[in-house]
Amino acid sequence: MADTMKAVWWTEPKKIELLHDVPIPQVQPGTAKIKMEYAALCATDFHQVSMGVMNVVWTEPRAMGHEGCGVIVEMGPGTENSGLKVGDKVAMTGGNRCGVCINCKRGLPNCLNMRMVPGGGGTFGQYRVTGVGGCQKIPDDADIMPYAITEPLGCILRCMDLSPIHNGDSVLVSGVGAIGSIMLDMVIKSGAVKVTVSDPVPEKRALALAMGAQYVIDPSKEDLIARGREITDGYGYDKIYEVSGVPVTVQPCLDLLARAGTVAFFAVFPPTFEHPINLHTLYLKEAGIRFVFTHWNTGPRALDLIPRMQTDKIIGKVYNLDDAMEAIDVFNTSVYPKILLKCNP
C-alpha cells in the first residue's frame, strides 16, 4: 500500500482543494482503517468552510467529509470484540463517542469529547480511520453504494423521533435537496397526508412528485402561505420539516403551523442569523418548535432502512474522486439531490 492518497481538504479560509499526496491515516486503539468506496456530499461540510457553522468547531487545514461507506482493511488494537473484521463492508454513522462525558452517560447526542475520539481523514478521500463505534456492518451480499447515505438517514431518524408523524398528519417539507429528499422519503413512508414540498428548483419539484409528494409549491413564484392554507383547507400543517436552511423560509413555516403543530428546523442555519418570533401567536396555537442535531443510536435503524429507501431517486449523480471539485461546483447549483464521490477505482 502506498504511503499517500488523494483526498479533499479544507486548506485555507474558504478554500477547498483536492490533494494528491496526503499521508494515509494510521489505525489507533479502538479504530478501523476504511478503504472508502463512496462518500456523500453534505451541505454542512461546505457550510463549515463558508459560514462557520457548528460554532467554527473545525478549522483549516483538515480533511473533509463525514458521510460514506467502504471496506475495512485494517483493525486497531482493542477492536477484537467490536463484531467487525477486515474485509467487512461498513457505513459511517457518526457514532463515535467517548462514553465518559455527561452527555454520553445520559445517553444524549453530541458527545462533548467527540472531536477527541481517535481517528483521521475524512470520507472525501481514499482512506479513513474512524472509531469502530462509528461503523455499521453492511450485509456481505449488499450493493454498497446506497449505504453511503446511512449517516444522513440516521440524522433524519433523530428528527422523526423528536417530531414524529402520526397517521393522518398533514406534512410540509421545505426544501428537497440532498437531505430533503431523504426526509421526503421517510415522510411518505410515515402515514402522512397532504404531503407538500416547497422548493424553487423545477428539477427538485419534479423529483418530489416522482417520489410520492402530493403537492409541490414554487415559493419563488407562488405565495407559499396562501397555497399551503389552500391545500390544508385553511388549517395549516400538523408537521413541518424545514430542510433548506434558507432564512426566508422560517416565518412561512411558523405561519403555516396548524394548532398543536410542530415545526422541526432540521437544516443548519447561518450562525449569525436571528429571527424574531411572536410568542403570543405561537401560544394561541400551542405550537411546537424543534431543532435537531443527531444521535449515535440511530445508526442500526438507518442501516436496516436503506434497502427500503428510494435511493435510485435520492442519489442523483456519482463522480470519481478525481473530479471532486467539479462535483462540489455541481452540488452548489442545487439541481441534484445527493451527490456521491467514488473514492477508489
Secondary structure, 3 states (H helix, E strand, C coil): CCCEEEEEEEEECCEEEEEEEEECCCCCCCEEEEEEEEEECCHHHHHHHHCCCHHHCCCCCEECCCEEEEEEEEECCCCCCCCCCCCCEEEECCCCCCCCCHHHHCCCCCCCCHHHCCCECCCCECEEEEEHHHEEECCCCCCCHHHHHHHHHHHHHHHHHHCCCCCCCEEEEECCCCCHHHHHHHHHCCCCEEEEEECCCHHHHHHHHHHCCCEEECCCCCCHHHHHHHHCCCCCEEEEEECCCCHHHHHHHHHCEEEEEEEEECCCCCCCCCCCCCHHHHHHHCCEEEECCCCHHHHHHHHHHHHHCCHHHHEEEEEEHHHHHHHHHHHCCCCCCEEEEECCC
